[in-house]
Amino acid sequence: MTLPTAFLRTAIICLSFFAQTTLADFGCTGPVRVVMEWPDHCDGRLAYMADANNSKWVCTLSQRSESMVLAAVASGLKLTTVFPDSVNATCATLDTHYLSPRYIMVRNDQ
């Protein structure tokens, strides 16, 4: 293998790894602090705010996810909100309200 070919192969592998690690869904885990229904936002679904989401309002996805959020609040369990890579942020740098997550999970690992 010649030097340019080896370099190109290494560069492609590195770029592939970089793309996979930086363009990935990310999850924010913590207690839900506030739940709100405001018909003007979230297509009529509930919205919730959690410390882990940089105190930004997040839309629920369905009636099932609304139930999960309310169950997490009632039981004091943590909620993990997973955002798609297209949000282009981290949990600490979320700067937009009423985001739609990819999915949510109620956690019992206190």
HUMO-V541815 format. One record per residue. N is the residue number from 1. RES is the residue in one letter. SS is DSSP state (~ for helix, > for strand, _ for the rest). PHI is phi in whole degrees, -180 to 180 (none if undefined). D_LAST is the distance of its C-alpha to the last C-alpha in whole Angstrom. Layout:
# HUMO-V541815
N_RES_SS_PHI_D_LAST / N_RES_SS_PHI_D_LAST
This chain:
# HUMO-V541815
1_M___none_53 / 2_T___-81_54 / 3_L_~_-59_53 / 4_P_~_-62_52 / 5_T_~_-67_51 / 6_A_~_-64_48 / 7_F_~_-63_47 / 8_L_~_-63_47 / 9_R_~_-62_45 / 10_T_~_-63_42 / 11_A_~_-63_42 / 12_I_~_-65_41 / 13_I_~_-63_39 / 14_C_~_-64_37 / 15_L_~_-65_37 / 16_S_~_-62_36 / 17_F_~_-63_33 / 18_F_~_-60_32 / 19_A_~_-65_32 / 20_Q_~_-71_30 / 21_T_~_-86_27 / 22_T_~_-93_28 / 23_L___-106_29 / 24_A___-128_25 / 25_D___-59_23 / 26_F_>_-137_20 / 27_G_>_-116_16 / 28_C_>_-119_14 / 29_T_>_-117_11 / 30_G_>_175_10 / 31_P___-73_10 / 32_V_>_-83_14 / 33_R_>_-97_16 / 34_V_>_-144_19 / 35_V_>_-124_21 / 36_M_>_-141_25 / 37_E_>_-116_27 / 38_W___-139_30 / 39_P___-56_33 / 40_D___-73_34 / 41_H___-125_31 / 42_C_~_62_29 / 43_D_~_54_32 / 44_G_~_83_31 / 45_R___-89_28 / 46_L_>_-71_25 / 47_A_>_-122_23 / 48_Y_>_-138_20 / 49_M_>_-125_19 / 50_A_>_-135_16 / 51_D_~_-57_15 / 52_A_~_-65_14 / 53_N_~_-95_18 / 54_N___58_20 / 55_S___54_20 / 56_K___-103_22 / 57_W_>_-70_23 / 58_V_>_-125_22 / 59_C_>_-81_24 / 60_T___-77_23 / 61_L___-95_25 / 62_S___-164_26 / 63_Q_~_-64_25 / 64_R_~_-64_23 / 65_S_~_-70_20 / 66_E_~_-61_21 / 67_S_~_-63_20 / 68_M_~_-64_17 / 69_V_~_-63_16 / 70_L_~_-64_17 / 71_A_~_-65_15 / 72_A_~_-63_12 / 73_V_~_-65_14 / 74_A_~_-65_15 / 75_S_~_-98_12 / 76_G___75_9 / 77_L___-85_7 / 78_K_>_-84_7 / 79_L_>_-118_11 / 80_T_>_-103_12 / 81_T_>_-107_16 / 82_V_>_-105_18 / 83_F_>_-102_22 / 84_P___-72_25 / 85_D_~_-61_27 / 86_S_~_-67_29 / 87_V_~_-66_27 / 88_N___57_28 / 89_A___-155_25 / 90_T___-123_22 / 91_C_~_-57_19 / 92_A_~_-76_21 / 93_T_~_-113_24 / 94_L___-57_24 / 95_D___-130_27 / 96_T___-126_28 / 97_H___-84_27 / 98_Y___62_27 / 99_L_>_-77_26 / 100_S_>_-105_25 / 101_P___-77_22 / 102_R___-75_23 / 103_Y_>_-164_20 / 104_I_>_-130_17 / 105_M_>_-140_14 / 106_V_>_-91_11 / 107_R_>_-117_8 / 108_N___-117_6 / 109_D___-108_4 / 110_Q___-76_0
